[in-house]
Amino acid sequence: MTIGETDLVGLVTKIVSASPEDREYGANTCSDWSPLFDQDEADLLVRILALTATSEDHETIREIQLHALLRIDEHLLVRTELLAPLRRLFSAQLDEEQADYLQELGVRP
């Protein structure tokens, strides 16, 4: 399946927004739409979500971003090199659930 270019651009715009509400909405939408992505869309969104999660100041939003990555991983192959930015997250930054998400994604042992 595919969501198409217009929806993909709109979704990316939300994910990288300066507004916490928009970033939360974008990550939640990624989770909801994960079964609809084709591999190219998933690759782009995985890379962007991994990058934004490393600089996210809001713990709740970071958790939603990591959850979105897991949801995409349930439907399509997530290439581990696209998750590389997540290795920059320090354990002290993460709550237990976020650490579990990273472990499920294969980023942490």
C-alpha positions as CSV (number, residue, x, y, z in Angstrom):
1,M,0.0,0.0,0.0
2,T,1.0,3.7,0.1
3,I,-0.2,6.9,1.6
4,G,1.0,9.0,-1.4
5,E,3.3,12.0,-1.7
6,T,0.8,14.7,-0.4
7,D,0.1,12.8,2.8
8,L,3.7,11.8,3.2
9,V,4.9,15.5,3.0
10,G,2.1,16.5,5.4
11,L,3.1,13.8,7.9
12,V,6.8,14.7,7.7
13,T,5.9,18.3,8.3
14,K,4.1,17.4,11.5
15,I,6.9,15.1,12.7
16,V,9.5,17.8,12.5
17,S,7.3,20.7,13.6
18,A,8.5,23.1,16.3
19,S,5.1,22.6,17.9
20,P,5.0,19.7,20.5
21,E,1.3,19.1,19.7
22,D,2.2,18.7,16.0
23,R,5.1,16.3,16.7
24,E,2.8,14.2,18.9
25,Y,0.1,14.2,16.3
26,G,2.6,13.2,13.6
27,A,4.1,10.3,15.6
28,N,0.6,9.1,16.5
29,T,-0.4,9.2,12.9
30,C,2.6,7.2,11.9
31,S,1.5,4.5,14.4
32,D,-2.1,4.6,13.0
33,W,-1.1,4.6,9.4
34,S,1.8,2.1,9.7
35,P,0.0,-0.7,7.8
36,L,-0.5,1.7,4.8
37,F,3.2,2.6,4.2
38,D,5.1,1.2,1.3
39,Q,8.8,0.4,2.0
40,D,10.1,3.8,0.7
41,E,7.7,5.7,2.8
42,A,8.5,3.6,5.9
43,D,12.3,4.1,5.3
44,L,11.9,7.9,5.2
45,L,9.6,8.0,8.2
46,V,11.8,5.6,10.3
47,R,14.9,7.8,9.6
48,I,13.1,11.0,10.5
49,L,11.5,9.5,13.7
50,A,14.8,8.1,14.8
51,L,16.5,11.5,14.3
52,T,13.7,13.5,16.0
53,A,13.5,11.1,19.0
54,T,17.2,11.7,19.7
55,S,16.6,15.5,20.2
56,E,13.1,15.3,21.6
57,D,12.7,17.3,24.9
58,H,9.3,15.9,25.8
59,E,9.5,12.4,27.2
60,T,5.9,11.6,26.3
61,I,6.5,12.6,22.7
62,R,9.8,10.6,22.5
63,E,7.8,7.6,23.8
64,I,5.2,8.1,21.1
65,Q,8.0,8.4,18.4
66,L,9.6,5.2,19.6
67,H,6.2,3.4,19.6
68,A,5.6,4.6,16.1
69,L,8.9,3.0,15.1
70,L,7.8,-0.3,16.6
71,R,4.4,-0.2,14.8
72,I,6.2,0.4,11.5
73,D,8.5,-2.5,12.3
74,E,5.4,-4.8,12.8
75,H,4.4,-4.2,9.2
76,L,7.6,-3.7,7.2
77,L,11.3,-4.4,7.4
78,V,13.0,-1.6,9.4
79,R,16.6,-1.4,8.3
80,T,18.8,-1.2,11.4
81,E,21.1,1.5,9.9
82,L,18.1,3.8,9.8
83,L,17.8,3.4,13.6
84,A,21.5,4.3,14.2
85,P,20.7,7.8,15.6
86,L,18.9,6.2,18.5
87,R,22.2,4.9,19.8
88,R,23.0,8.4,20.9
89,L,20.2,8.3,23.5
90,F,21.6,7.9,27.0
91,S,20.0,5.4,29.3
92,A,19.5,8.2,31.9
93,Q,17.3,10.0,29.3
94,L,14.9,7.1,29.0
95,D,12.2,5.7,31.2
96,E,11.7,1.9,31.4
97,E,9.2,1.7,28.6
98,Q,11.4,3.7,26.2
99,A,14.4,1.5,27.1
100,D,12.2,-1.5,26.3
101,Y,11.2,0.0,22.9
102,L,14.9,0.4,22.0
103,Q,15.5,-3.2,23.0
104,E,12.6,-4.4,20.9
105,L,14.0,-2.4,18.0
106,G,17.4,-4.1,18.5
107,V,19.1,-0.8,19.3
108,R,20.0,-1.9,22.9
109,P,21.0,-5.3,24.2
